[in-house]
Amino acid sequence: MSTLAREMEQGGTRPGLYKTLFATCIGNALEWFDIAVYGFFASYIAHVFFPAANPTVSLLLAFGSFGVAFLIRPLGAIVLGAYADKHGRKASLLLSINLMMLGGAMITFMPGYATLGVAAPLLILVARLIQGFSAGGEFGSSTAFLVEHFPERKAFIASWQFATQGASTLLASAFGLGLAQWLTAEQLQAWGWRIPFAFGLLIGPVGLWIRRHIHESAAYAQAEKPAHPVKLLLGAQKRLVLLAIGLMVVSTAINYMLNYVPTWATKSLGLPPSSAYSATLLAGVILTVVTPIGGLLAERVGRVKLLWVALVLMAFTLLPAFWLTSLNVTPLSLALLVGWMALLKSIYFSTIPSLMADIFPVSTRASGMSISYNVAVTVFGGFAPFICTLLISATGSHFAPGLYLMVTVFLSVIALWQAQKQHR
């Protein structure tokens, strides 16, 4: 009997809520911890692997490798999402966490440009591509697994997908703040930035062991298994994909803006690293605590109402908040800006995974969620730090990132309006 057949036989016995949450969310946590750490320590990575006479060019190269790695995420979404729809969510989740661990190990132990020359930045790019590919299938497979096991609690349980992202941001910020306090600038530049990447490697084996002991849901076991789920998506269901992408746009933009904050605060605003990491630490706390509360609230007041509240507040407050922070540059003003962004993101974020899951049928759910999520992340998230750095350089305005966020708010408003019309 095949592994999938055995999993399907077991599908009628549902695992515990907390075991399911832990098994699915730990890979998501590893993915976002590595992403957050790379963003937070970008200036050190730029110095080690992308040396240049102009510090801005060096930083752009580092963020360019950060963004380019996201270009492969849609490919990972197509391959791993289709694999999850055809062969099971568990099989896809096991493969993705193994690939994440490989990419993390390469970054942790890779010698710098001074030792390997041009091979160093190329190998770092390969590591980021491996991580991007693996992350491509993680969100769709894990969210599908969650909502299919607990459809009656889908808003709450799916909100933990993004709560774990907040926890990862919190942990990465704690590393940044602690290392900035305990190590000298020279130690942090020489080897200290590798410590959080090494810590991330410890998460992987735990997640791998847990995921080996989960089984497929009854909903997936009973669903039709399409021979070509991606072909079906891009043919009959392409409107669903566009709606899901639009819903994700502002959420992913704010997420990567929070990762960009340490660089923006230190390079553009001139604040010390400790202030930047303290602000992102606050964001991590808010994202971790408020997101599941938002999931519970969505079960009571409705997901769409909660989304509209968050979008309206974003539309009227984010740009003024960036402008005021650029006029009054203090650690407090930065913390207020970051905290407000994290709060609005938590409210919006909490309902998106379950809403995206409802958009797609079970037979193409993992592929549909993976592709739409990763297209949004690639286009509007992965290159957000790069775009914001260019905007600041071109305009000379420190609140230029706020303009970028306004564009993404507008796109998500259109998507939510269309989704609400379709699902009335």
N, C-alpha and C positions, 0 to 999 in steps of 0.2 A: 504493500500500500504506500502511495506517495506521501510526502510530508504534508502537502496541501490537503490531501484527502483526509488524513488524520486530523488536521486542524479543523476541517469542516465538520467532521464527526463530533468534535468537541464543542462546536459552535453554540449548541444549545445551553451549555453551562457558562454563564457569564462570570467573569472574574470580578473581584472587588473593585470598588470605585477608586480607592487610593493606589492599589497596585497598578491599575490601568493607567492612571494619571502619571505615576512615576515612570512606568515603562516607556510611555510615549513621549513624555516631556523632557526626559533627560538628554535625549539626542538633540532636541531643539535647544536646550540649555547650552550644550557643548558648542553647537553651531554659532549661537549668538555671543557666547563668551569669547570665542576666537575672533569674531568680527569686531566686537567692542574693543578688545585688547589691541587689535591692529589699528583701529581708528584712534584710540587714546595714545598709543605710543608711536604714532606715525612719524613724528619728527625724529625720533631715535632710529627707527627703521630706515628712514631716508638717509641719515648720516652713515649708517653701516653698509647699506646695500646700494644706495643711489647717490653717491657723492657727486657734487657739482659745485662750481665756483659760486653760483648764485643760489642762496638758500631757498628761494621761492621755486626755482626750477627743480631743485632736489625734492622739495615737498610735493610738487606737482607730479613728479615721477612716482613717488611713493603712493600718492592717492590715485594716480593713473593705474598702477598695478592693482590697487584695491578695487577700482572700478572695472578694469578689464576682466578680472576674475568673475564679475557678475555677468559678463556676456555669455559665459558657458552655463549659467544657471538655467536658462530656458531649455538648453539641450538636456541637462540633467533632469529637468521636470518632465520632458517628453519621454526619455528613456525609463527613468525610475517610476514615473507616474503610470505609464503604460504597463510596466512590470508589476506594479501594485494592483492594477485593475485586472490583469490576466492571471497572476500567480499568487496574489495575496499581499495584504498590507504588511504582515510580519516579515516576509522575504525581503521586501523593499527596505523596511526599517533596519534590518540587520546589515544589508549591504551599505546603506548610507552611513551608518555609524562607523563601520570599518574604514571607509574612505575618508571620513572626517579625521579619524585618528592618524592616518597616514600623512595627510597634509599638515596636521598640527605638529607631528614629529619632525617633518622636514624644516619647518620654520624654527622650531625650538633649537635644533642642533646645527643649522646651516652656518658655515663660516662666512665672514663678510667679504666685501669687495677687495679689501686689502690682501686677503688670502687667496681667493678664487678668481679675482678679476671679474670679467664680464659674465662668467658662468654664475656668479652669486646672484645678481638680480634676475637672471633667466630662470634659475632653479627656484627662487622665491616665487616667481610668476607661475611656474609649474605647480608649486604647492598650493597657491591660491586658486588655480584652476581646478585642482583635484577637490579642494574644499567647496568651491562653487558648484561643481558638478554634483557632489554628494548632497549639498544643501538644497539643490534643485528639487529633489524628490521628498525631502523630509517633511515639509509642512503639509502637503497634500495627503501623504500616506498616514501621518500621525493624526491629523485632524479627522480624516475619514474614519480611522480606527476608533477614535474617541466617541464621535457622535453616533456611530453605528452600534456601539456597545450600550450607550446610555442616551437614546433619542429623547427621553422624557426630561433630561437635564442638559440638553445640548448647549444652551446659552451659557450656563455656568461652567460645565466641564470643558467646553472649547475655549473659554476665556483663559484657561490656564496655559494654553499655548503661548499667549502673549504675556501672561504673568511670569512665565519662566524666562522670557526675554528680558523682562524688567529685573528679575533676579540675577541674570547674567550681567546686565549693565551695572547692577549694584555691586556684584563681586568684582567686576573689572575695575570699577571706580575705586573700590576699597584697595585693590592692588596698586592702582596709580597713586592714590593718596598716601598709602603706607610706604611705598618705595620712594616717593618724593621726600618723605620725612626722614626715613631711616638711612638712605644712601646718598652719597654725594652725587653731584651732577656727573662727575667723571665715571663713577661706578655704575650709575644708571645707564649712561651711554655705552659703556664697555660691555656689560653683561647683565645688568639689573633688569632690562626690559624683557629678557628671555624668561624670567621667573614665572610670570603669569601664563605664558604659553606652555611651560613645563607642567604647571599645575593643571592646565586644561587636559593634558594627556591622562591624568589620573581619573577623570570623569568617564572617559571612554570605556575602559574595561568593565566598570560597574554597569553602565548602560547596556553593554553587549551581553553581559550575563543575564540581566533582567529581561531583555527582549527575547532571549532564547526560551523563556518560560511563559510566554503569552500565546494566546491562540486567536484565531479569526472569529469575527462576530457572526451570529446567525444571519443578520441582514446581508452580509457579503456572501456567506455560504449559499444563500438562496437566490442571489442576484444572477442575472445573465452575464456571462463573461464574453464581451465583444472581442472578436479576433483583432480588430484594429481600432482601439479606443481613440487614438489621436485623430485618425481619419474621420471618425464619427464626430468628434468635437469640432474640428475645423470645417466640417461640412454642415451638418444639420444643427449644430449647437454653437456656432461661432458667436452669435449674439450673446449667449450666456457667458462666454469667455470675456467679451468686451465689457459686460456689466461688472463682472467680478474684478477685472483689472481696474476699472474706474473706482470701485469701492475701496480698493487697496491703496490708491495713489497717495492721498494725503497722509495716511497712516505710516506708510513706509518712508515718506519724505521726512516726517517729524522724527521717526526713529533714527534715521541716519544723520539728521541734524544734531541730535543729542550726542551721537558718537563724534561728531565734528567739533563739538563745543570746546574740548580742551585745546585743540589747535587754534580755533578761532579766538578764544579768550587770551591765549598766550601770545600768538603771532600778530593778531589784529588789534586787540584791545590793550595788550601790554600787561595783563594781570599775571601774577605768579602761578605756577602749575598747581600749587596746593589749593588755590581758590577755584580753579577750573575743575579739579577732581572732586572737591567738596560739593560743587554744584551738581555734577553728574552722579555723585553718590546719593544726593537728595532725590534726583530723578529716578534712580534705581529703586529707592524705597517706595516712592509714590507708585511707580509702575507695578511693582510686586504686590503691594497691598491693595491698591484701588482697582486694578483690573478684575480680579475675581469678585470684588464687591459689585463692580459694574455688571458682571455676568449675572449675579443674583438679582440685581435691580432690574435687569432686562427681562427676567422671568416674571416680574411683577407689573412693570409699566409698559413693556413692549420694546422690542429691539429698535424698530424704526424711529420711535419717538426719541429714544436716547441718542441715536445717531444724529438726528436733526439738531438737538440741543448742542451737541459737541461741534457740529459744523458751523452753526450760526455764531457760536462764541469764537471759534477759530477765525472766521471771516472778519469779525469786528475788533479783535483784540491782538492778534499776533503781530501784525505790522507795527502798530503803535508801541507794542512791547519791545520790539527790536530797536525802534527809533529811540525810545526813552533810555534803553540800556546803553546805546552808543553815545548818548549825550551825557549820561551820568555813570561813568565806568567805575563801579565798585564791586567788591565781592558780593555784597548784599543784592545789588541790582542784577548781577548775573544769576545768583541763586533764585531770585524771584522769577526771572525770565524762564530759566530751565524748569523750575518747579511748575510754573503755569503751563508750559508746553507738555510736560509729563502728565499733568492732571487731565488736560483735554485729550491727550493721546490715549490715556487709560480708559476714559469714558467711551471714546470712539472705538478703540481697539477691542474692548471687551466683547462686543457683539459681532464683529466682522467674521471670525472663523465659522461660527454656526450659520450665519447668513449666507456665506459663500458655499457652505456645504449644502444648504437647502436649494441653492440655485441649480445644482447638478444632480442628475439621477445617480443611484448607487453604481451603476455599470460603468460610468465615466467619471465618478466623483474624484478619485485620486488624481487622475490625469488633468481634469478640468481645474481643480484647485491648485495643483502644482504649477501648471502652465500659466494661469492667470496671475497667481501670486508672484511667480518669479519674473514674469515680464514686467510687472509693476515695480518689483524690487530692483531689477536691472536698470530700467530706464529712469525711474524717479528716485531710487534710493542709492544704488551703488555709486552713481556718478554725482550725487548731491554734494559731497565735499569738494570734488573737482570743480563742479559748476560754481559753487559758492566762492571758492578761491579765485576763480577767473572773474566773477562778478565784482568782487571786492577790488581786485587789481585793476579792472577796466573802469569802474565807476569811482573808485576812491572812497566809497561809502561803506562804513562798517555795518550798516543795517541792511545791506544788499541781500543776505540770506532770507530776510523776511519777505522780500519781493518774490523769491522763488517759492516760498511756502504758499503765498497767495494764489499763485497759478495752480498749485496742486489742490488747494481747497476748492477752487472753481470747478476743476475736473471731477472731483468726488461729489460735489453737489449735483452735477448733471447726472452722474451715474446713479446716485441714490434716488433721484427723482424718477428716472427711467425704471429702475428696479421696483420702486413702489407702484408705478403704473402697471407693470407687468404682473405683479403678484397680488393685486387687489382681489 
